[in-house]
Amino acid sequence: MARVWVLTSGRTGDDSQSLRLAAALGVPWVEKRIAFNQHAQPWRVMFGPSLRSVDAPSSSPLVAPWPDLVISSGWRQVPVVRFIKAQSGGGTRLVQMNRPPTPRHFDLILSPPQFSVPLRHNVMRLDWPLQRPPSREALEQARVAWSEQLDRLPRPWTVVLLGGASHPFDLDHRAAERLFEGVLDRHQTRGGSLLISTSRRTPASAIEVARRAAASASERAFLYEWRPDACDNPYVAFLAGGDEFVITPDSVSMLIEVARLGRPIAIAPHTRVDSAWKSARSIAKRLFHGPIDRPQSRLRALSSDLASLVGLKYVRDLGVVSRRMIERGWAADFPDFAGGPGRPLPDDDFDRALERIRQLLPESRGR
């Protein structure tokens, strides 16, 4: 029987995709939680397989017997998974999400649309990220758990999910005021209630604006302020009961989860940050990595690998997801909404990715 490890690092959006893939493989798997220390720096990936960046006392043990397959995500995991493969004598197959440097080290790369990873034989570009909303059972449990606090609020429920600063977006004070001015106008016209949630990235200035908006809506508002030590986050209950959702465009995981539930979505007003330095880096990245819509030549692959090792990672544009959702009718710019019941965001990529991963398992390789 195949042995599968899933490396997680506490980045919920990334980890959920890796765990979902492992759970669907139909073989035993183990989650290995990895904590990182001060040596986890982007430039260290050029030095190859290593556990130097791992905080061993806070991490799951990485010891033999080595797995047949590892699924992981993020650049910090790259030296770790390469260490595992080296220790296995090259027998461990590596599946990596997003945009790892030097794709030749991996057996399969699953790249969502926000990452401009050029095509290679081992690169599968995804139409959408692989997040799924919680199960029906989890949604119902959350609805019941929060019913005492939320059911008193009149319908319809407008859920406002706040991210924060993640290039090229920023939820600064001005953007937050634009957002909640529009939300309150809609609330006064339409009625119902506001359910507002901040997140790990939400800046203090935006939280203050959200507090004022909740106070203005009085008994027809519920504000949750994210805390790292909280055990009572109502996010799943919001998903279970929300009638429409206003979501900041940096919050890719939340956008995908809500769209796959088939709920109307509006993209929140936001500030787009322009940086001459980042623009110049993006131009350099595209020059070295080349077009993403056709396979790379050997020379282009070599220049691409060298560029990624010295810090010119593949371009990431979080705006791709929200723009694509608007273009295809699953979201609209606030105050408009699009998408809704009977039209959930498709999940076709998941089955294709799963089939590619199954081909890497020992049973398939031995056929």
Buried (B, 14 or more C-beta within 10 A) or exposed (E): EBBBBBBBBEBEBBBBBBBBBBEEBEBEBEBBEBBBEEEBEBEBBBEEBBBEBBBEEEBBEBEEEBBBBBBBBBBBBBBBBBBBBBBBEEEBBBBBBBBBBBBEBBBBBBBBBBBBBBBBEBBBBBBBBBBBBBEEEEBEBBBEBBEEEBEEBEEEBBBBBBBBBBBBBBBBBBBBBBBBEBBBEBBEEEEBBBBBBBBEBBBEBBBEBBBEBBEBBEEBBBBBBBEEEEEEBBBBBBBBBBBBBBBBBBBBBBBBBBBBBBBBBBBBBBBEEEEEEEEEBBEEBBEBBBEBEEEBEEEBBEBBBBBBBEEBBBBBBBBBBBBBBBEEEBBBBBEEBBBBEEEBBEBEBBEEBBEBBBBBBBEEEEE
